[in-house]
Amino acid sequence: MSTIPAGDVTVNIVISNFNVVDKIGQPAVPGQGHILYYLDVTPPTTGGQPATPSAGLFADLAATSYTWHNVTPGMHSLSVQLVNNDDTPLSPPVTSTESFIVK
């Protein structure tokens, strides 16, 4: 588990065999979509349902980097999920989660 200073936390991810495209809200196309970033939220992975949580912090974008601003001290989890253009999870879901401590 990593320990980092309070403030901004930038997430950078590397993706293979998937095309990140700026077509958020458009129909699903196999092999392409975008990324959902979550802070202290378990990624929703129910097939056919949007992977956007009903509560909590998340960002929905077509970029392999995102910065969370003013992250407070304490234990946190950061998750990312590849999703279809229509925000539904891939099948099977593709997620990654890391925990860290902010001092």
WOVENQUI-V685937 format. One record per residue. N is the residue number from 0. PHI is phi in degrees with one decimal (999 if undefined). NEAR is the number of other C-alpha atoms within 12 Angstrom. D_FIRST is the distance of its C-alpha to the first C-alpha in Angstrom with 1 decimal. Layout:
BEGIN
n = [N/N]
phi = [PHI/PHI]
near = [NEAR/NEAR]
d_first = [D_FIRST/D_FIRST]
END
This chain:
BEGIN
n = [0/1/2/3/4/5/6/7/8/9/10/11/12/13/14/15/16/17/18/19/20/21/22/23/24/25/26/27/28/29/30/31/32/33/34/35/36/37/38/39/40/41/42/43/44/45/46/47/48/49/50/51/52/53/54/55/56/57/58/59/60/61/62/63/64/65/66/67/68/69/70/71/72/73/74/75/76/77/78/79/80/81/82/83/84/85/86/87/88/89/90/91/92/93/94/95/96/97/98/99/100/101/102]
phi = [999/-86.6/-119.9/-131.5/-73.8/-63.3/128.5/-83.7/-125.9/-102.9/-108.7/-122.5/-125.9/-116.1/-124.4/-129.9/59.9/-156.8/-97.5/-82.1/-129.9/-91.7/-129.9/-60.9/90.4/-91.4/-60.7/-65.7/-131.4/-54.2/84.0/-139.8/166.5/-144.0/-125.0/-108.3/-106.8/-127.1/-117.4/58.8/-134.4/-76.9/-61.3/-69.2/-127.8/-71.8/-56.4/79.4/-110.0/-56.3/-88.2/-87.2/-73.8/-76.7/-149.5/107.3/-93.1/-151.7/-133.1/-119.9/-154.5/-102.9/-149.4/-93.2/-148.2/-151.0/-114.8/-88.4/-98.2/53.5/-71.1/-80.7/-59.1/129.1/-87.1/-137.4/-127.4/-120.3/-127.5/-132.2/-142.5/-80.2/-132.6/-69.6/-54.3/-87.3/74.4/-82.9/-64.9/-68.6/-122.5/-74.3/-60.0/-119.7/-134.4/-146.9/-133.2/-130.5/-102.0/-154.9/-115.9/-102.6/-89.7]
near = [13/16/17/20/18/20/17/16/26/20/26/17/25/16/22/12/12/22/23/30/26/22/23/26/20/17/16/23/22/21/20/29/36/39/46/46/41/36/34/26/27/29/37/31/28/20/18/19/20/26/36/32/25/14/14/16/24/28/31/34/30/28/26/28/22/25/22/24/15/13/25/20/17/18/21/28/29/36/30/41/42/46/48/42/32/31/38/37/33/32/19/15/23/29/26/24/23/23/21/24/22/21/15]
d_first = [0.0/3.8/6.8/10.0/13.6/15.4/17.7/17.6/14.7/16.1/15.1/16.9/17.5/19.8/22.3/24.9/28.0/27.9/29.8/28.3/31.4/32.4/34.3/32.5/34.8/37.0/37.7/35.2/35.9/34.4/31.8/31.3/29.6/26.8/23.3/22.0/18.8/17.5/15.6/15.0/17.5/17.7/19.7/23.3/24.4/28.0/30.3/33.0/31.4/29.7/25.9/26.0/24.8/27.5/25.3/22.2/20.9/21.4/22.9/25.4/26.3/27.4/24.9/21.9/20.4/19.9/19.1/18.2/20.2/19.8/16.4/16.6/14.6/12.5/9.8/10.3/10.2/11.8/14.1/17.0/20.1/23.1/26.3/30.0/32.2/33.1/29.5/29.6/26.8/27.5/28.8/26.7/23.9/21.4/18.0/14.4/11.5/7.9/6.1/5.4/7.4/10.7/12.8]
END
